[in-house]
Amino acid sequence: MSAKGRLVMKYTLNEMQIMNLADHYTLLYAFLGKSLLEQCGEKGERALREGTRRFGRDRAEALRARHLDANVKINMHSLFAVGADLPPDPRFKRELQELNPQERVSHTLYCPMAALWKEYGVMEIGRIYCEEFHRACYGHYAFGYTKVNLAKTQTQPEDEYCAFNVVLRPETLPEELRAVCFEEYDPEYSGPVKQLAQAQGKSGFGTLFIKLYFHIAQAAEDILGDMGRSAVCKGLEDMAEECADRLLCAAREQGKEMSLDFIEANYPLRMDMDGEPLWSIYGSGGWKEEMKNHFCNKVQRICLDNGQRLF
């Protein structure tokens, strides 16, 4: 039996769909990053790093706002355990050593993102993500006072696991923030006013996909002008062909007919872009149209034209 056959037997249909959503989100970073580096060199890398940091800060601000609205303290336990914006992936393996309001210490034993970047030969691009995203997101979440130590990462060839030590100490905070972050400094604290669920499946990965795309694309144009926009569009064109191939392969593995419904279940981005409200925020500057023209239309055309020959 092939490796793909064993994969189908190992996971449920829902799990396979989640893995497809996760992998296509991961490949967005790979294809945009590869095009920026190949087309624009060092300035392309600068744009990729800046876009990654913007993405991290955006996610941090969104999560912090949700926590404050729910009367949740802004600390390390909340960051990693309360209403996380990254949907769970059944392949992900972690050894959690410590999680409390001041500190999170963990080893990531298997990261599907790093594994996919390795498969596509773009580990150096994945390493940029690891270097920039975690510090930007975790540090920004707690008003810039979090200390982020990523001692090992699976995007380094010599590292077998990722080692995280993320720390927020009350003594490093201004007095006015201590009560915002820690219960012991807020004697009148009555606890959260509502429960916050972790992001799930299509909606979760779809939100991350659009945010990641927009911030990298906008940083590319801000730093490189028309050259940056052209590189982003080239990345979308290249990704469309690979995405269509992967979707056609997934349909065969799942024994499903290729259709718009199948694409919707297995790809994080909604093909009906006008029905996605996030584009009103993240589609400015023509980026919604670039995604539609250089990616969505092409994916649908390839998939639907070839879908009838699947079986």
Disulfide bonds with the S-S distance in Angstrom:
none
